[in-house]
Amino acid sequence: MSDTVSPALARRIALAAQGFGRPLPPAAGTRQVAGVLDRLSLLQIDSVNVFERSHYLPAFSRVGAYDRAALDRLTTGRRGRTVEYWAHEAAFIPRELWPLFGFRRDDYHRKGHAWGGWVAENRHLAEFLVAELTANGPMRASEIEHDANERRGPWWGWSDVKRTLEWMLRTGEVVCIERRRFERVYALPEQALPAGLLGVEPDRADAVRELVGLAASALGIATAADLGDYWRLKGVDAKPAIADLVDAGTLIEVTVPGWTTGARPTPAYLHRDARRPRRVDATALLSPFDPVVWFRPRTERLFDFHYRIEIYTPEADRKYGYYSLPLLVDDRVVGRVDLKSDRKAGVLRVQSAWTEPGAPDETAARLVPVLRRAAAWQGLDEVAVTGRGDLAPALASELARG
């Protein structure tokens, strides 16, 4: 019979595993930022820059204001510690994890090179691109393709060069060594990665087992679906890995009341090294792509918080705002705040602010220092509440108190 973990303890375990509940350091530097990367094992990338790009936000949520150049040094160039890959979505991962995704690169290779696949039909272009990178070193697609990109749909306009490079990124024939103005810089693996990481891929089962173990450590307590989603693993791969980790004692099967699939309890897995804090003291704004909230079924199960990003929702149909960030107070998600960095005016604009049912009375007082810290981090001079929402009046009052 499995042990029982209360829903409140499950929340605290999950947040502690993600690095919450610790005092903010007086001055966060490279060591603290690298520690966030080590704990999470990946930073999801997204192009939206209305407040700040997504991959910068998890470190800010966990260690406070830091020099973004410190993260850039970790994620950029041959001397960086990361490589970009489709590990969850597009994400920076520590370079030592590159071999673990050999099975995924093989899957993409079969798909892209099979008869009728894009790379198979454009093999001459792929060979040309390898030759260009061999001769010239790392390059952006725009440096290779001088013709205007052909617009292929309502959202993106990718040239054949860009489309082929993107497939080659998935198959591992090229890697992304850095981004310049958010545009990928492509390189051959041997131009970007240490030789010791090339040609040393474990078999699929061993790689998946290690990835599931990393996910379990980062999540603290999780269902099989949670563990699989962390690295976007198929159930057929993740389930045997979970069973192996249970047999090895790395994972402990537990029951969390209320975690159900239909009428049946959903098995949960506790990492043997997970902390079980009696309380979590934290106030943080979370990126929509933070591991705490990125898998929406887990977010609803842990926090009873229904969250959908409204970037792709027509403005007239948005309820909470374009880039609404979940607000964590202690061990609950108690609201959401839509932020915009108005860099021209030097103002962090709170375009809307909302509470969830049961949010504490001191929510605004807890949030204001975070907003001021965020403004300073962004190089902005002030915070202005310009929007709507039931939390907005209290925020404006707290800010007016100075």
TORBABA-441113 format. One line per 3 residues: number of its first residue (from 1); their letters; for each residue y, x, z of C-alpha. Coordinates in Angstrom, 2 decimals. Layout:
NUM	A	Y X Z | ...
This chain:
1	MSD	0.00 0.00 0.00 | 3.37 1.44 -1.04 | 6.26 2.00 1.36
4	TVS	9.22 -0.39 1.28 | 12.76 0.83 0.65 | 15.56 -1.65 1.32
7	PAL	17.99 -2.39 -1.53 | 20.86 -0.88 0.51 | 18.92 2.34 1.11
10	ARR	17.93 2.45 -2.57 | 21.62 2.36 -3.50 | 22.42 5.19 -1.11
13	IAL	19.49 7.27 -2.33 | 20.58 6.77 -5.94 | 24.20 7.71 -5.25
16	AAQ	23.29 10.73 -3.15 | 21.02 11.98 -5.93 | 23.98 11.68 -8.28
19	GFG	26.19 13.79 -6.03 | 28.22 11.13 -4.23 | 28.89 11.00 -0.51
22	RPL	30.03 14.60 -0.11 | 33.64 15.53 0.77 | 35.72 16.55 -2.22
25	PPA	36.22 20.33 -2.32 | 39.78 21.55 -1.63 | 39.91 23.02 -5.13
28	AGT	37.10 22.36 -7.59 | 36.36 25.29 -9.85 | 33.71 26.39 -12.32
31	RQV	30.99 26.56 -9.67 | 31.50 22.94 -8.59 | 31.70 21.71 -12.19
34	AGV	28.56 23.64 -13.11 | 26.88 22.09 -10.08 | 27.54 18.60 -11.48
37	LDR	25.98 19.60 -14.78 | 22.98 21.09 -13.01 | 22.49 17.94 -10.92
40	LSL	22.77 15.50 -13.84 | 21.16 17.74 -16.49 | 23.38 16.21 -19.18
43	LQI	26.88 14.92 -19.90 | 27.10 12.09 -22.42 | 29.76 12.50 -25.11
46	DSV	31.96 9.75 -26.49 | 34.98 9.87 -28.76 | 37.24 7.40 -26.91
49	NVF	40.24 9.24 -25.46 | 42.42 6.38 -24.21 | 42.15 7.71 -20.64
52	ERS	39.96 10.82 -20.92 | 36.90 11.72 -22.94 | 33.70 10.65 -21.27
55	HYL	32.09 14.03 -20.66 | 35.00 15.15 -18.46 | 34.76 12.15 -16.14
58	PAF	31.50 12.64 -14.18 | 32.78 15.89 -12.66 | 36.12 14.27 -11.79
61	SRV	34.27 11.36 -10.13 | 32.18 13.73 -8.01 | 34.36 16.78 -7.22
64	GAY	37.89 15.53 -7.88 | 40.58 17.13 -10.00 | 39.49 20.30 -11.75
67	DRA	40.64 22.44 -14.64 | 39.05 20.91 -17.73 | 39.00 24.36 -19.26
70	ALD	36.25 25.17 -16.75 | 34.02 22.56 -18.36 | 35.09 23.69 -21.83
73	RLT	33.88 27.18 -21.01 | 30.49 25.77 -20.05 | 30.17 23.69 -23.22
76	TGR	31.77 25.88 -25.88 | 30.64 28.77 -28.04 | 27.88 31.33 -27.81
79	RGR	28.78 32.18 -24.22 | 28.61 28.57 -23.06 | 25.78 27.19 -20.97
82	TVE	25.10 24.05 -22.98 | 24.06 22.85 -26.39 | 24.74 19.41 -27.80
85	YWA	21.76 17.25 -28.65 | 20.60 13.63 -28.83 | 19.13 13.78 -25.34
88	HEA	20.31 10.36 -24.16 | 22.94 9.60 -26.71 | 24.89 12.62 -27.95
91	AFI	25.13 14.83 -24.87 | 25.72 18.33 -23.61 | 22.54 19.65 -22.02
94	PRE	21.84 23.03 -20.39 | 20.55 25.35 -23.09 | 17.36 26.06 -21.20
97	LWP	16.36 22.44 -21.86 | 16.48 22.93 -25.64 | 12.74 23.75 -25.95
100	LFG	11.83 20.51 -24.14 | 13.15 18.45 -27.04 | 10.93 20.06 -29.64
103	FRR	8.82 16.89 -29.80 | 11.94 14.82 -30.57 | 13.05 17.22 -33.27
106	DDY	9.56 16.97 -34.77 | 9.81 13.16 -34.73 | 13.15 13.28 -36.53
109	HRK	11.78 15.85 -38.96 | 8.93 13.54 -39.95 | 11.33 10.64 -40.36
112	GHA	13.99 12.54 -42.27 | 11.67 14.57 -44.47 | 9.14 11.88 -45.29
115	WGG	9.14 10.42 -48.77 | 12.26 8.30 -49.02 | 13.93 9.98 -46.04
118	WVA	17.49 11.21 -46.48 | 16.75 14.92 -46.10 | 13.72 14.70 -48.40
121	ENR	15.88 13.16 -51.12 | 18.66 15.70 -50.56 | 16.67 18.85 -49.87
124	HLA	18.80 20.86 -52.28 | 21.88 19.99 -50.22 | 20.14 20.99 -46.97
127	EFL	19.20 24.34 -48.50 | 22.80 24.82 -49.67 | 24.07 24.13 -46.14
130	VAE	21.68 26.66 -44.61 | 22.92 29.22 -47.14 | 26.56 28.44 -46.32
133	LTA	26.01 28.84 -42.58 | 23.99 32.00 -43.11 | 26.80 33.53 -45.14
136	NGP	29.79 32.29 -43.18 | 28.60 31.63 -39.63 | 29.36 28.42 -37.67
139	MRA	31.42 25.88 -39.64 | 32.69 22.32 -39.46 | 31.61 19.83 -42.09
142	SEI	35.20 19.60 -43.30 | 35.21 23.34 -43.94 | 32.16 22.98 -46.17
145	EHD	33.00 19.74 -47.89 | 36.42 19.84 -49.49 | 36.19 16.52 -51.26
148	ANE	37.34 13.42 -49.44 | 34.62 11.72 -47.45 | 33.23 8.64 -49.13
151	RRG	33.75 5.60 -46.99 | 30.33 4.01 -46.40 | 31.16 1.22 -43.98
154	PWW	33.79 -0.39 -41.77 | 33.55 2.22 -38.98 | 32.71 5.66 -40.36
157	GWS	33.25 7.54 -43.60 | 30.76 10.38 -43.86 | 30.30 12.57 -46.89
160	DVK	26.84 13.54 -48.05 | 27.44 16.96 -46.44 | 28.21 15.37 -43.08
163	RTL	25.27 12.98 -43.29 | 22.87 15.81 -44.12 | 24.22 18.02 -41.31
166	EWM	23.75 15.16 -38.86 | 20.11 14.79 -39.84 | 19.64 18.55 -39.62
169	LRT	21.16 18.44 -36.13 | 18.49 15.96 -35.11 | 15.69 18.04 -36.61
172	GEV	16.99 21.27 -35.09 | 17.65 23.00 -38.40 | 21.25 23.32 -37.20
175	VCI	22.83 23.01 -33.75 | 26.30 22.05 -32.57 | 27.78 25.13 -30.94
178	ERR	31.10 23.51 -29.96 | 33.66 20.90 -30.95 | 37.11 21.57 -32.37
181	RFE	39.46 18.61 -32.13 | 36.26 16.75 -31.35 | 34.73 17.70 -34.72
184	RVY	31.31 19.31 -34.47 | 30.91 22.96 -35.37 | 27.46 23.51 -36.86
187	ALP	25.45 26.71 -36.65 | 21.93 27.88 -37.32 | 19.90 27.99 -34.09
190	EQA	19.62 31.77 -34.23 | 23.43 32.00 -34.46 | 23.99 29.98 -31.30
193	LPA	21.00 30.10 -28.95 | 19.38 32.99 -27.08 | 16.32 34.32 -28.87
196	GLL	14.18 33.49 -25.85 | 14.75 29.75 -26.43 | 13.58 29.76 -30.03
199	GVE	9.98 29.12 -30.97 | 8.81 28.46 -27.40 | 8.39 24.69 -27.33
202	PDR	5.88 23.16 -24.86 | 3.58 20.44 -26.10 | 4.79 16.86 -25.99
205	ADA	3.06 15.83 -22.77 | 4.28 18.87 -20.82 | 7.84 18.49 -22.13
208	VRE	8.00 14.79 -21.31 | 6.61 15.41 -17.82 | 9.33 17.95 -17.13
211	LVG	12.03 15.66 -18.49 | 10.81 12.74 -16.38 | 10.85 15.02 -13.33
214	LAA	14.47 15.96 -14.05 | 15.38 12.29 -14.47 | 13.67 11.42 -11.19
217	SAL	15.59 14.14 -9.37 | 18.90 12.95 -10.86 | 18.23 9.28 -10.10
220	GIA	16.60 9.65 -6.67 | 14.80 6.32 -6.89 | 13.99 4.57 -10.15
223	TAA	11.73 2.25 -12.09 | 9.69 3.44 -15.06 | 12.33 1.91 -17.35
226	DLG	15.09 3.87 -15.57 | 13.18 7.13 -15.88 | 12.46 6.57 -19.55
229	DYW	16.01 5.59 -20.39 | 17.50 8.78 -18.91 | 16.22 10.77 -21.89
232	RLK	15.54 7.77 -24.16 | 11.80 8.30 -23.90 | 9.27 5.84 -25.25
235	GVD	7.14 4.08 -22.66 | 3.98 5.42 -24.26 | 5.24 8.93 -23.43
238	AKP	6.94 8.27 -20.10 | 4.19 6.30 -18.36 | 1.53 9.06 -18.40
241	AIA	4.17 11.55 -17.21 | 5.06 9.27 -14.29 | 1.40 8.93 -13.36
244	DLV	0.99 12.73 -13.44 | 4.04 13.19 -11.21 | 2.70 10.61 -8.74
247	DAG	-0.64 12.43 -8.65 | 1.19 15.71 -8.05 | 3.20 14.22 -5.16
250	TLI	6.54 14.71 -6.92 | 7.05 10.95 -7.13 | 6.18 8.46 -4.39
253	EVT	5.55 4.88 -5.44 | 7.59 2.46 -3.33 | 8.64 -1.18 -3.32
256	VPG	12.26 -2.33 -3.29 | 12.65 -6.03 -2.39 | 14.48 -7.83 -5.18
259	WTT	13.45 -5.36 -7.87 | 11.28 -7.67 -9.91 | 9.98 -8.22 -13.41
262	GAR	9.68 -11.94 -13.71 | 8.01 -13.05 -10.49 | 6.30 -9.73 -9.83
265	PTP	7.68 -6.71 -7.92 | 8.69 -3.86 -10.20 | 7.14 -0.55 -9.10
268	AYL	9.75 2.01 -8.07 | 9.39 5.76 -7.73 | 11.10 7.86 -5.09
271	HRD	11.53 11.57 -5.71 | 9.96 13.49 -2.85 | 13.14 15.58 -2.36
274	ARR	15.55 12.63 -2.47 | 17.98 12.39 0.42 | 18.01 9.15 2.43
277	PRR	21.57 9.02 3.75 | 22.52 6.50 6.41 | 25.84 5.95 4.66
280	VDA	27.71 7.07 1.56 | 31.46 7.65 1.78 | 32.94 7.69 -1.71
283	TAL	35.73 6.25 -3.81 | 35.43 6.96 -7.51 | 36.10 5.60 -10.97
286	LSP	33.07 5.92 -13.22 | 32.91 6.56 -16.93 | 31.18 3.76 -18.85
289	FDP	28.73 6.51 -19.81 | 28.12 7.84 -16.31 | 24.41 7.91 -15.36
292	VVW	25.19 5.65 -12.40 | 26.00 2.76 -14.76 | 24.89 3.68 -18.28
295	FRP	21.56 1.78 -18.10 | 22.87 -1.72 -17.55 | 19.62 -3.24 -16.17
298	RTE	19.61 -0.55 -13.45 | 23.30 -1.17 -12.74 | 22.62 -4.86 -12.19
301	RLF	19.52 -4.14 -10.10 | 21.23 -1.60 -7.85 | 24.70 -3.08 -7.50
304	DFH	24.47 -6.71 -8.65 | 27.19 -5.68 -11.11 | 27.22 -7.04 -14.66
307	YRI	28.99 -4.50 -16.87 | 29.65 -4.43 -20.59 | 32.16 -2.12 -22.20
310	EIY	34.65 -4.05 -24.34 | 35.71 -1.37 -26.81 | 34.04 -3.22 -29.68
313	TPE	35.12 -6.67 -28.47 | 38.10 -8.22 -30.32 | 41.19 -7.95 -28.13
316	ADR	41.56 -11.71 -27.76 | 38.02 -11.94 -26.41 | 38.23 -9.11 -23.86
319	KYG	37.94 -10.20 -20.25 | 38.48 -6.95 -18.37 | 40.06 -4.53 -20.84
322	YYS	39.44 -2.02 -23.61 | 38.24 0.89 -21.44 | 37.37 -0.64 -18.10
325	LPL	35.99 1.81 -15.53 | 33.69 0.63 -12.73 | 35.12 1.28 -9.27
328	LVD	32.72 2.69 -6.68 | 33.66 2.27 -3.02 | 31.07 3.74 -0.67
331	DRV	27.72 2.40 -1.86 | 28.97 -0.61 -3.84 | 30.60 -1.14 -7.21
334	VGR	33.47 -3.38 -6.16 | 35.74 -3.65 -9.19 | 36.82 -2.36 -12.56
337	VDL	40.04 -0.78 -13.76 | 41.29 -0.44 -17.34 | 43.24 2.82 -17.62
340	KSD	45.37 4.40 -20.32 | 46.91 7.87 -20.22 | 50.33 7.37 -21.79
343	RKA	50.89 11.06 -22.46 | 54.18 10.57 -24.28 | 55.74 8.72 -21.33
346	GVL	53.94 10.76 -18.67 | 52.44 7.64 -17.08 | 48.92 6.59 -16.12
349	RVQ	48.93 2.89 -16.93 | 46.69 0.48 -15.07 | 46.33 -2.12 -17.78
352	SAW	44.13 -4.40 -15.69 | 42.41 -4.23 -12.32 | 39.77 -6.60 -11.00
355	TEP	37.63 -6.97 -7.90 | 34.03 -8.10 -7.61 | 32.93 -10.76 -5.12
358	GAP	32.72 -9.20 -1.66 | 35.07 -6.31 -2.43 | 36.55 -4.95 0.84
361	DET	40.10 -5.82 1.83 | 41.06 -2.15 1.64 | 40.00 -1.81 -2.02
364	AAR	43.55 -1.24 -3.29 | 44.33 1.23 -0.49 | 41.13 3.15 -1.29
367	LVP	41.85 3.17 -5.03 | 45.49 4.31 -5.02 | 44.76 7.94 -3.99
370	VLR	42.15 8.15 -6.76 | 44.67 6.88 -9.31 | 47.28 9.39 -8.16
373	RAA	44.70 12.16 -8.32 | 43.71 11.02 -11.82 | 47.33 11.00 -12.98
376	AWQ	47.93 14.52 -11.69 | 44.66 15.66 -13.29 | 45.88 14.26 -16.60
379	GLD	49.26 15.98 -16.22 | 51.05 12.63 -15.79 | 53.96 12.06 -13.45
382	EVA	53.35 8.55 -12.18 | 51.01 5.56 -11.99 | 52.22 2.19 -13.25
385	VTG	50.45 -1.14 -12.87 | 51.26 -2.88 -16.14 | 48.40 -5.29 -16.57
388	RGD	46.54 -8.25 -15.22 | 43.68 -8.92 -12.85 | 43.31 -10.08 -9.27
391	LAP	43.54 -6.52 -7.92 | 46.74 -5.64 -9.79 | 49.29 -7.14 -7.28
394	ALA	47.73 -5.32 -4.33 | 47.67 -2.07 -6.30 | 51.32 -2.44 -7.21
397	SEL	52.19 -3.04 -3.55 | 50.23 0.01 -2.38 | 51.87 2.21 -5.00
400	ARG	55.32 0.94 -4.01 | 54.73 2.11 -0.44 | 54.75 5.66 -1.73
